[in-house]
Amino acid sequence: MPIKNIKIIIGSNYGDEGKGLATDYFCNPSEKWLGVLTNGTSQRAHTVDTIDGKHHVFSHFSSGTFQGADTYISINFAINPITFVNEYLALQNEFGITPKVYIHPDCKIITPFDILANLTEREQSGLHNTCGNGFWKTLERYKDGYGMGRVLYFSKNSASWMRYLNNIEEYYKYKLNNIDLDYQGIKVHFINDLQFVFDHSFIINNKILKSYQNIIFENGQGLLIGEQNPLANWDFCTPSNTGLLYAYNIIEENFVNADVEICYISRTYLTRHGDGGLFNECAVEDINKLIVDYTNIPNACQGHLRFGHFDDKQLINRIWKDNSFVKNTIDKNNYKCSLMLTHWNEKQINLDNIKTCGLFDGKIYISDNKTKESVRSI
């Protein structure tokens, strides 16, 4: 059997590094790819622009979708039926794409009550520390025993859906008792969205990976705001591992002798959308006064996009830490570590330390534009 070709896309900083561009670049349309959503939920905003004018911010589907990639929602990605429906229909109506989607049977499901509780808590705290998608609250609810059952069971027992939602509404009643909304109407609308998800997807576990020769794991967020980072402030991080761990475990459990390229993504400067610490923070004019970011616009949940100077030694150190268990163990598969530096046209940096640090035994890529045609290895 041919050797599996696997890519892992990981953000190296606070998110917003260019993971959508990298995924689009690797998904060669002459080959069939499966894009695996590795962590988080639809708070990811992975922008893809194509040379023929397509533009989309992927959240619930693989950023390789324009290149024909299918999507697998892994166990560590939480389904948000509201955003799933909106994005599915957008891909159909705007681009004529009907996505093929697989969902792990043990995924968690985000409800409108999780989102409302998330937004209410943010308003009360006054912080810009959430994407407003309800991920934190969903995990807390499941931990407290108010889950929605296995997706596989739930997809086949629609009569129980309202009962589950009534229980979840009861769980949140003290947090939402001052909000005057049509909760019955919200639940009915959500059930319709949930039915849409199950009508337009296949429930299957990791065995689906064996059906594809080319697989790309697409992480959300970045190393500096993941739960694996000992320096991350819990008020300003995401409750998932944003590094190599989830993809590595799946690969080691399912494959032998696969060729795996772990590609860490970074802009040539730092950005952070929201409150919390930011290394080497500066004004955008200190990097390039012409920088305009059309994806990360100011909003009530996250505030405005902030900027910081790039530090190659810090970058190398955190990638070494994330990559350490591959470097220090005997693995079933063949791993190489690469780096992609995006926004090269806005800020160029010295690559001497990166080239000589001994970490990157794969390629070093740079991109100086928005489309995959701008990516080249050096």
C-alpha positions as CSV (number, residue, x, y, z in Angstrom):
1,M,0.0,0.0,0.0
2,P,1.4,3.5,-0.8
3,I,2.9,5.5,2.0
4,K,0.4,8.0,3.5
5,N,1.2,11.7,2.9
6,I,0.2,13.7,6.0
7,K,0.5,17.4,6.8
8,I,-0.1,19.0,10.2
9,I,-0.8,22.8,10.2
10,I,0.0,24.5,13.6
11,G,-0.2,28.2,14.5
12,S,3.0,29.3,16.2
13,N,1.8,32.4,18.0
14,Y,-1.6,33.8,19.2
15,G,-3.5,32.7,16.1
16,D,-4.1,34.6,12.9
17,E,-0.8,33.3,11.4
18,G,-2.0,32.1,8.0
19,K,-3.2,28.6,8.6
20,G,-5.9,28.9,5.9
21,L,-3.3,29.9,3.3
22,A,-1.0,27.0,4.4
23,T,-3.8,24.4,4.2
24,D,-4.9,25.7,0.8
25,Y,-1.3,25.5,-0.4
26,F,-0.7,21.9,0.6
27,C,-4.0,20.5,-0.8
28,N,-3.0,19.9,-4.4
29,P,-6.3,19.5,-6.4
30,S,-4.7,16.7,-8.5
31,E,-4.9,14.6,-5.3
32,K,-7.8,13.8,-3.0
33,W,-7.3,15.2,0.5
34,L,-9.1,14.8,3.8
35,G,-8.9,17.9,6.0
36,V,-9.1,17.1,9.7
37,L,-10.4,19.8,12.1
38,T,-8.1,19.0,15.0
39,N,-9.2,21.2,18.0
40,G,-11.5,23.9,19.2
41,T,-14.7,24.8,17.3
42,S,-15.9,27.3,14.8
43,Q,-14.2,30.2,16.5
44,R,-11.3,29.5,14.0
45,A,-11.3,32.0,11.1
46,H,-8.9,30.6,8.5
47,T,-8.9,32.9,5.4
48,V,-8.4,31.5,1.9
49,D,-8.1,33.7,-1.2
50,T,-7.6,32.2,-4.6
51,I,-6.0,33.6,-7.7
52,D,-9.4,33.5,-9.5
53,G,-11.0,35.8,-6.9
54,K,-12.6,33.4,-4.4
55,H,-12.5,34.5,-0.8
56,H,-13.9,32.7,2.2
57,V,-13.1,32.5,6.0
58,F,-13.3,28.8,6.9
59,S,-14.5,27.9,10.4
60,H,-16.4,24.6,10.3
61,F,-14.9,23.1,7.1
62,S,-11.4,22.4,6.0
63,S,-9.5,25.3,4.4
64,G,-8.6,22.9,1.6
65,T,-12.3,22.9,0.5
66,F,-11.6,25.1,-2.6
67,Q,-9.1,22.4,-3.7
68,G,-11.6,19.6,-3.3
69,A,-10.7,18.4,0.2
70,D,-13.3,16.7,2.3
71,T,-13.8,17.5,6.0
72,Y,-13.5,15.3,9.1
73,I,-14.6,16.8,12.4
74,S,-12.4,15.0,14.9
75,I,-13.3,14.1,18.5
76,N,-11.6,17.3,19.9
77,F,-13.6,19.7,17.7
78,A,-17.0,20.7,19.0
79,I,-19.9,21.0,16.5
80,N,-21.7,24.3,16.4
81,P,-24.8,23.5,14.3
82,I,-25.7,27.2,13.8
83,T,-22.4,28.1,12.1
84,F,-22.3,24.7,10.3
85,V,-25.5,25.5,8.5
86,N,-24.6,29.1,7.7
87,E,-21.2,28.1,6.3
88,Y,-22.4,25.0,4.4
89,L,-25.1,27.1,2.6
90,A,-22.6,29.9,1.9
91,L,-20.2,27.4,0.2
92,Q,-23.1,26.0,-1.8
93,N,-24.7,29.3,-2.8
94,E,-21.5,31.4,-3.4
95,F,-19.2,28.8,-4.8
96,G,-21.3,25.9,-5.9
97,I,-19.5,23.6,-3.5
98,T,-21.3,20.8,-1.6
99,P,-18.9,19.8,1.1
100,K,-18.5,16.2,2.1
101,V,-18.3,16.0,5.9
102,Y,-17.5,13.3,8.4
103,I,-18.2,13.7,12.2
104,H,-16.6,11.7,15.0
105,P,-19.4,10.0,17.1
106,D,-18.1,11.4,20.3
107,C,-17.9,15.1,19.3
108,K,-19.4,17.6,21.7
109,I,-22.3,19.8,20.5
110,I,-22.6,23.6,21.2
111,T,-26.0,25.0,21.9
112,P,-27.4,28.5,21.8
113,F,-27.5,28.4,25.6
114,D,-23.7,27.9,25.7
115,I,-23.2,30.9,23.4
116,L,-25.6,33.1,25.4
117,A,-23.9,32.2,28.7
118,N,-20.5,32.8,27.1
119,L,-21.5,36.3,25.9
120,T,-23.2,37.2,29.2
121,E,-20.1,36.3,31.1
122,R,-17.9,38.4,28.8
123,E,-20.2,41.4,29.2
124,Q,-20.1,41.1,33.0
125,S,-16.3,40.8,33.1
126,G,-15.7,43.6,30.7
127,L,-12.9,41.6,29.1
128,H,-12.2,41.0,25.4
129,N,-11.3,37.4,25.8
130,T,-13.7,35.3,23.8
131,C,-14.7,34.6,20.2
132,G,-18.4,34.3,21.4
133,N,-18.9,30.7,20.2
134,G,-19.6,29.1,23.5
135,F,-16.7,26.6,23.5
136,W,-15.6,27.2,27.2
137,K,-19.2,26.9,28.4
138,T,-19.8,23.8,26.4
139,L,-16.9,22.0,28.0
140,E,-17.9,23.1,31.4
141,R,-21.5,21.9,30.8
142,Y,-20.3,18.4,29.7
143,K,-18.0,18.2,32.7
144,D,-21.0,18.9,34.9
145,G,-22.9,16.0,33.4
146,Y,-25.2,18.0,31.1
147,G,-24.0,16.6,27.8
148,M,-26.1,15.7,24.8
149,G,-25.1,12.1,24.5
150,R,-22.9,10.6,21.8
151,V,-23.5,12.2,18.4
152,L,-24.1,8.8,16.9
153,Y,-27.0,8.1,19.4
154,F,-28.2,11.7,19.3
155,S,-28.4,11.7,15.5
156,K,-30.8,8.7,15.5
157,N,-33.1,9.8,18.3
158,S,-34.6,13.1,17.3
159,A,-37.5,12.6,19.7
160,S,-35.1,13.2,22.6
161,W,-33.7,16.5,21.3
162,M,-36.1,18.8,23.0
163,R,-35.7,17.0,26.3
164,Y,-31.9,17.5,26.1
165,L,-32.4,21.2,25.3
166,N,-34.9,21.7,28.2
167,N,-32.3,20.2,30.6
168,I,-29.6,22.5,29.3
169,E,-31.9,25.5,29.6
170,E,-32.5,24.5,33.2
171,Y,-28.7,24.1,33.7
172,Y,-28.2,27.8,32.6
173,K,-31.3,29.3,34.2
174,Y,-29.5,31.3,36.9
175,K,-27.0,32.7,34.4
176,L,-29.7,33.7,31.9
177,N,-32.7,34.6,34.0
178,N,-32.4,38.3,33.2
179,I,-32.4,37.8,29.5
180,D,-35.8,38.1,27.8
181,L,-35.8,35.9,24.8
182,D,-38.1,33.4,23.0
183,Y,-36.3,30.3,24.3
184,Q,-38.9,27.9,22.8
185,G,-38.3,29.5,19.4
186,I,-34.6,29.3,19.9
187,K,-34.8,25.6,20.7
188,V,-37.0,24.8,17.7
189,H,-34.6,26.7,15.4
190,F,-31.6,24.9,16.8
191,I,-33.2,21.5,16.4
192,N,-33.8,22.4,12.7
193,D,-30.1,23.3,12.4
194,L,-29.1,20.1,14.1
195,Q,-31.3,18.0,11.7
196,F,-29.5,19.8,8.8
197,V,-26.1,18.8,10.2
198,F,-27.0,15.1,10.5
199,D,-28.7,15.2,7.0
200,H,-25.5,16.5,5.4
201,S,-22.8,14.5,7.2
202,F,-21.6,11.0,7.9
203,I,-21.0,9.8,11.5
204,I,-17.8,7.8,11.6
205,N,-14.7,7.4,13.8
206,N,-11.0,7.6,12.9
207,K,-11.3,4.6,10.6
208,I,-12.3,7.1,7.8
209,L,-8.6,8.3,7.8
210,K,-7.6,4.9,6.2
211,S,-9.7,5.7,3.2
212,Y,-7.6,8.7,2.2
213,Q,-4.0,8.7,0.9
214,N,-3.5,12.5,1.7
215,I,-4.5,13.9,5.0
216,I,-4.1,17.4,6.4
217,F,-4.6,18.1,10.1
218,E,-5.6,21.8,10.5
219,N,-5.2,23.2,14.0
220,G,-7.0,26.3,15.3
221,Q,-5.5,29.1,17.3
222,G,-1.8,29.1,18.2
223,L,0.8,27.8,20.6
224,L,0.8,30.8,22.8
225,I,-2.9,30.6,23.8
226,G,-3.3,26.8,24.1
227,E,-3.9,24.9,27.3
228,Q,-0.5,23.2,26.9
229,N,1.3,26.5,27.4
230,P,2.4,26.8,31.1
231,L,2.6,30.6,30.7
232,A,-0.9,31.0,29.2
233,N,-3.3,33.0,31.4
234,W,-6.5,31.0,31.7
235,D,-8.5,34.2,31.3
236,F,-7.1,34.7,27.9
237,C,-6.5,31.2,26.4
238,T,-8.5,28.5,24.7
239,P,-9.4,25.2,26.5
240,S,-7.7,22.9,24.0
241,N,-4.2,21.8,23.0
242,T,-3.3,24.0,20.1
243,G,0.0,22.1,19.3
244,L,1.0,18.8,17.9
245,L,-0.5,16.5,20.5
246,Y,-4.0,15.7,19.1
247,A,-2.8,15.0,15.6
248,Y,0.2,13.1,16.8
249,N,-1.9,10.7,18.9
250,I,-4.3,10.0,16.0
251,I,-1.4,9.4,13.6
252,E,0.5,7.1,15.9
253,E,-2.7,5.1,16.7
254,N,-3.7,4.6,13.1
255,F,-0.6,4.6,10.8
256,V,2.9,3.1,10.4
257,N,5.6,4.5,8.2
258,A,3.5,7.5,7.1
259,D,5.5,10.6,5.9
260,V,4.4,13.4,8.1
261,E,5.3,17.1,7.7
262,I,4.6,19.2,10.7
263,C,4.4,22.8,9.4
264,Y,4.4,25.6,12.0
265,I,3.0,28.9,10.7
266,S,4.0,32.4,11.7
267,R,3.6,35.9,10.4
268,T,6.9,37.8,10.2
269,Y,5.4,39.8,13.1
270,L,3.1,39.0,16.0
271,T,-0.6,39.7,16.3
272,R,-3.2,39.1,19.0
273,H,-6.9,39.7,18.8
274,G,-8.2,40.4,22.3
275,D,-6.8,41.1,25.7
276,G,-4.0,39.3,27.5
277,G,-0.2,39.4,27.2
278,L,1.5,40.0,23.9
279,F,5.3,39.6,23.5
280,N,7.1,42.7,22.2
281,E,3.9,44.7,21.7
282,C,4.1,47.7,19.5
283,A,2.1,50.0,17.3
284,V,1.2,48.6,13.8
285,E,3.2,51.6,12.4
286,D,6.3,50.2,14.0
287,I,6.0,47.2,11.7
288,N,4.4,48.6,8.6
289,K,1.9,51.4,8.5
290,L,0.3,49.9,5.3
291,I,-0.8,46.7,7.1
292,V,-4.6,46.2,6.7
293,D,-6.2,43.0,8.1
294,Y,-9.7,42.4,6.6
295,T,-10.4,39.2,8.6
296,N,-9.6,40.4,12.1
297,I,-11.9,43.4,12.4
298,P,-12.7,45.1,15.8
299,N,-15.6,43.5,17.5
300,A,-17.2,43.5,21.0
301,C,-16.0,40.0,22.0
302,Q,-12.3,40.3,21.0
303,G,-11.6,44.0,20.8
304,H,-9.1,45.2,18.2
305,L,-6.1,43.5,16.6
306,R,-2.8,44.2,18.3
307,F,0.7,43.9,17.0
308,G,4.2,42.8,18.3
309,H,7.7,42.5,17.0
310,F,8.9,39.0,15.9
311,D,11.5,37.2,18.0
312,D,13.1,34.3,16.3
313,K,14.6,32.8,19.5
314,Q,11.3,32.8,21.3
315,L,9.6,31.2,18.2
316,I,12.3,28.5,18.0
317,N,12.0,27.7,21.7
318,R,8.2,27.2,21.7
319,I,8.3,25.1,18.6
320,W,11.1,22.9,20.1
321,K,8.9,22.4,23.2
322,D,5.8,21.5,21.2
323,N,7.8,19.2,19.0
324,S,9.9,17.6,21.8
325,F,8.1,14.3,22.1
326,V,8.6,13.6,18.3
327,K,12.3,14.5,18.6
328,N,12.9,12.4,21.7
329,T,10.8,9.2,21.1
330,I,10.8,6.3,18.7
331,D,7.8,6.9,16.5
332,K,5.9,4.6,14.2
333,N,5.9,7.2,11.5
334,N,8.4,9.5,9.8
335,Y,8.2,13.2,11.0
336,K,9.8,16.3,9.6
337,C,9.4,19.8,11.0
338,S,8.9,22.8,8.7
339,L,8.2,26.5,9.1
340,M,6.0,28.8,6.9
341,L,6.5,32.6,7.3
342,T,3.6,34.6,5.9
343,H,3.2,38.3,5.3
344,W,6.8,38.5,4.0
345,N,5.7,41.4,1.8
346,E,4.8,43.4,4.9
347,K,7.9,42.7,7.0
348,Q,11.0,40.8,6.1
349,I,13.2,39.2,8.9
350,N,16.7,37.7,9.2
351,L,16.5,33.9,8.8
352,D,20.0,33.0,10.0
353,N,19.0,31.6,13.4
354,I,16.0,29.8,11.9
355,K,18.1,28.1,9.3
356,T,20.9,27.0,11.7
357,C,18.9,26.1,14.8
358,G,18.7,22.4,13.9
359,L,14.9,22.2,14.4
360,F,13.6,22.5,10.9
361,D,14.6,19.3,9.1
362,G,11.8,19.9,6.6
363,K,11.4,23.0,4.4
364,I,11.2,26.7,5.2
365,Y,8.5,28.4,3.3
366,I,7.8,32.1,2.8
367,S,4.7,33.8,1.4
368,D,4.5,37.4,0.3
369,N,0.8,37.6,-0.8
370,K,-2.6,36.2,0.0
371,T,-2.9,33.3,-2.4
372,K,-1.1,29.9,-2.4
373,E,0.8,30.9,-5.6
374,S,2.8,33.3,-3.4
375,V,4.3,30.4,-1.3
376,R,7.7,29.2,-2.1
377,S,10.4,27.2,-0.2
378,I,13.8,28.7,0.4
